[in-house]
Amino acid sequence: YLGTRCPAWTYNDIYGKRHKFLTDPFQLLGFLYTPSLLAALASSLIIHPTEREKPLVNLFSPLAGIAVSSALAVLFGIESKIKWPNDVLVGGKKISGILSETAWIGEELVGVVIGTGINISPESLPPADVLTFPATCVEQETGQIVDRWQVLREYLAQMIYWRSLLGSPQFFAYWREHLAFRGEEVESSEKPLTVAMLKGLLTPILSEDVNFVNAPRLAGERGI
């Protein structure tokens, strides 16, 4: 959806069940502010992975990041970086966030939902008093009014293109080239969680054994 307001908030989940909120869902989820929906582009894609894609399910979040990055470059010449696993940055500021969720029936993967938000106008940015990470928007970076339909079309086109290359050398080359903070020293209090995420990312795509000891090295060798 493009963020037009309606008397009640409704959405369909991956199973087709319709949900309805009588109040702002952002407040129900504990958000400290309600973004102006007319100022951002928010989309949810439901993808049914092919048999080839199922072992690569951990790459769908990077796929969305690559698609956003590519779309911004094609439309506006904006250079961006992908902050693994789920943000796109411009000049060190967040311009897009991505959240992926898988759906299973028993042990069978039946779908992936990719939620993507792109900050379009300044009204989409959180107030300074609740901002936890520097943020920017497309209109600030371009200095012009932006058509959200145009951004959506290009984002979807890039999703289709890069999905066809999922897990390929071209895919990893683009991702590696656009990784945020690559080669920089960073501090984090979530190292165990990061190692676990690296292990989960690399296990389906490497033939060698991946564990909590070698996951950071293997990721580093591949520019992740």
C-alpha positions as CSV (number, residue, x, y, z in Angstrom):
1,Y,0.0,0.0,0.0
2,L,1.1,3.6,-0.5
3,G,0.0,4.8,2.9
4,T,-3.4,6.5,2.3
5,R,-5.4,6.7,5.5
6,C,-8.8,5.1,5.9
7,P,-11.4,5.2,8.7
8,A,-10.2,1.9,10.1
9,W,-6.8,0.2,9.6
10,T,-7.1,-3.1,7.8
11,Y,-4.7,-5.6,6.3
12,N,-4.6,-9.2,5.1
13,D,-2.0,-11.5,6.5
14,I,-0.1,-14.2,4.5
15,Y,-2.9,-16.7,5.1
16,G,-5.5,-14.3,3.6
17,K,-7.1,-13.6,7.0
18,R,-8.3,-10.0,7.3
19,H,-7.5,-8.0,10.4
20,K,-8.9,-4.7,11.5
21,F,-7.7,-2.0,13.9
22,L,-10.0,0.7,15.3
23,T,-6.9,2.6,16.5
24,D,-3.6,3.4,15.0
25,P,-1.6,0.1,14.8
26,F,1.7,2.0,15.3
27,Q,0.4,2.9,18.8
28,L,-0.7,-0.7,19.4
29,L,2.8,-1.8,18.5
30,G,4.4,0.6,21.0
31,F,5.8,3.2,18.5
32,L,6.7,6.4,20.2
33,Y,5.3,8.4,17.2
34,T,3.0,7.8,14.2
35,P,4.7,8.5,10.9
36,S,2.8,10.4,8.3
37,L,1.8,7.6,6.0
38,L,1.4,10.0,3.0
39,A,5.1,10.8,3.4
40,A,6.6,7.3,3.1
41,L,6.4,4.3,0.8
42,A,5.5,1.2,2.7
43,S,5.0,-2.2,0.9
44,S,4.6,-5.8,1.7
45,L,5.5,-8.5,-0.8
46,I,4.4,-12.1,-0.5
47,I,6.9,-14.4,-2.3
48,H,6.5,-18.1,-2.8
49,P,10.1,-19.4,-3.1
50,T,10.9,-21.8,-5.8
51,E,12.7,-25.1,-5.0
52,R,15.9,-23.4,-6.1
53,E,15.3,-20.5,-3.8
54,K,14.2,-22.4,-0.6
55,P,17.8,-23.1,0.5
56,L,18.6,-19.4,0.0
57,V,15.7,-18.1,2.1
58,N,18.2,-16.1,4.3
59,L,19.0,-14.0,1.3
60,F,15.6,-12.4,0.9
61,S,16.3,-9.6,3.3
62,P,19.5,-8.7,1.4
63,L,17.5,-9.0,-1.8
64,A,15.2,-6.3,-0.7
65,G,18.1,-4.1,0.4
66,I,19.8,-4.5,-3.0
67,A,16.5,-3.7,-4.8
68,V,16.0,-0.5,-2.7
69,S,19.7,0.5,-3.3
70,S,19.5,-0.2,-7.0
71,A,16.2,1.7,-7.4
72,L,17.5,4.8,-5.7
73,A,20.6,4.7,-7.9
74,V,18.6,4.2,-11.1
75,L,16.0,6.9,-10.4
76,F,18.0,9.5,-8.6
77,G,21.7,8.7,-8.8
78,I,21.7,8.2,-5.0
79,E,24.6,6.2,-3.7
80,S,23.5,4.1,-0.8
81,K,24.9,1.4,1.5
82,I,23.2,-1.7,3.0
83,K,23.5,-2.1,6.7
84,W,23.1,-5.8,7.2
85,P,20.6,-7.2,7.8
86,N,17.8,-4.8,7.3
87,D,18.6,-1.1,6.7
88,V,19.6,1.0,3.7
89,L,21.7,4.1,4.5
90,V,22.6,7.3,2.5
91,G,25.5,9.3,3.9
92,G,25.3,7.2,7.1
93,K,21.6,8.0,7.6
94,K,18.8,5.5,7.4
95,I,16.5,6.0,4.4
96,S,14.9,2.5,4.3
97,G,14.1,-0.3,6.6
98,I,13.3,-3.9,5.8
99,L,11.7,-6.7,7.7
100,S,11.3,-10.3,6.4
101,E,9.2,-13.1,7.9
102,T,8.9,-16.7,6.7
103,A,5.7,-18.8,6.8
104,W,5.9,-22.6,7.2
105,I,3.4,-25.5,7.1
106,G,5.1,-28.1,9.2
107,E,8.7,-28.3,7.8
108,E,7.7,-26.9,4.4
109,L,8.5,-23.3,3.6
110,V,5.4,-21.8,1.9
111,G,6.1,-18.1,1.7
112,V,8.3,-15.1,2.6
113,V,6.8,-11.7,3.5
114,I,9.1,-8.8,2.8
115,G,8.0,-5.5,4.4
116,T,9.9,-2.5,3.2
117,G,9.6,1.2,4.2
118,I,11.3,4.0,2.3
119,N,11.4,7.6,3.7
120,I,10.1,9.8,0.9
121,S,9.5,13.3,2.3
122,P,10.7,15.0,5.5
123,E,7.4,14.3,7.2
124,S,8.3,10.6,7.2
125,L,11.2,11.1,9.6
126,P,10.8,10.6,13.4
127,P,10.9,13.7,15.7
128,A,14.4,14.4,17.0
129,D,13.5,13.5,20.5
130,V,12.6,9.9,19.6
131,L,15.2,9.4,16.8
132,T,17.6,6.5,17.7
133,F,19.6,6.5,14.5
134,P,20.3,9.3,12.0
135,A,17.7,9.4,9.3
136,T,17.1,11.0,5.9
137,C,14.6,10.8,3.0
138,V,14.6,10.8,-0.7
139,E,13.4,14.3,-1.1
140,Q,16.1,15.7,1.1
141,E,18.7,13.8,-0.9
142,T,17.4,14.9,-4.3
143,G,16.0,18.4,-3.5
144,Q,12.9,17.6,-5.4
145,I,9.3,16.4,-5.0
146,V,9.2,12.6,-5.5
147,D,6.5,10.5,-7.0
148,R,6.0,7.4,-4.7
149,W,4.4,5.4,-7.5
150,Q,7.6,5.9,-9.6
151,V,9.7,4.6,-6.6
152,L,7.4,1.6,-6.1
153,R,7.6,0.7,-9.8
154,E,11.4,0.8,-9.9
155,Y,11.7,-1.1,-6.6
156,L,9.5,-3.9,-7.9
157,A,11.4,-4.0,-11.2
158,Q,14.7,-4.3,-9.2
159,M,13.2,-7.0,-7.0
160,I,12.3,-9.1,-10.1
161,Y,15.7,-8.5,-11.6
162,W,17.8,-9.3,-8.5
163,R,15.6,-12.2,-7.5
164,S,16.6,-13.9,-10.8
165,L,20.2,-13.6,-9.6
166,L,19.6,-14.7,-6.0
167,G,22.7,-16.4,-4.6
168,S,24.7,-15.7,-7.8
169,P,28.2,-14.2,-7.9
170,Q,26.7,-11.0,-9.3
171,F,24.3,-10.9,-6.3
172,F,27.1,-11.2,-3.8
173,A,29.4,-8.8,-5.7
174,Y,26.8,-6.0,-5.5
175,W,26.0,-6.8,-1.9
176,R,29.7,-6.8,-0.9
177,E,30.3,-3.5,-2.8
178,H,27.5,-1.8,-1.1
179,L,27.9,-3.1,2.5
180,A,27.9,-0.4,5.1
181,F,30.8,-0.1,7.4
182,R,32.8,-2.7,5.5
183,G,36.4,-2.7,6.7
184,E,35.6,-0.3,9.5
185,E,35.9,-1.1,13.2
186,V,32.6,-1.0,15.0
187,E,31.6,-1.8,18.5
188,S,28.5,-3.8,19.3
189,S,27.0,-5.3,22.5
190,E,25.2,-8.0,20.4
191,K,28.2,-10.0,19.2
192,P,26.6,-13.4,20.0
193,L,23.5,-12.5,18.1
194,T,25.6,-11.2,15.2
195,V,27.5,-14.5,15.0
196,A,24.3,-16.5,15.1
197,M,22.9,-14.4,12.3
198,L,26.0,-15.0,10.2
199,K,25.8,-18.7,10.8
200,G,22.2,-18.8,9.8
201,L,23.0,-16.8,6.6
202,L,26.0,-18.8,5.5
203,T,24.8,-22.4,6.4
204,P,22.4,-22.8,3.4
205,I,24.7,-21.4,0.8
206,L,28.1,-23.0,1.7
207,S,29.1,-26.6,1.2
208,E,31.5,-26.5,4.2
209,D,30.5,-26.8,7.8
210,V,29.6,-23.4,9.4
211,N,29.7,-23.0,13.1
212,F,29.9,-20.2,15.7
213,V,33.7,-20.3,15.6
214,N,34.3,-20.0,11.9
215,A,31.2,-18.0,10.8
216,P,32.8,-14.5,11.3
217,R,35.9,-15.6,9.3
218,L,33.8,-17.1,6.5
219,A,31.7,-14.0,6.3
220,G,34.8,-11.8,6.2
221,E,36.3,-13.8,3.4
222,R,33.2,-13.1,1.4
223,G,33.1,-9.4,2.2
224,I,30.1,-9.6,4.6
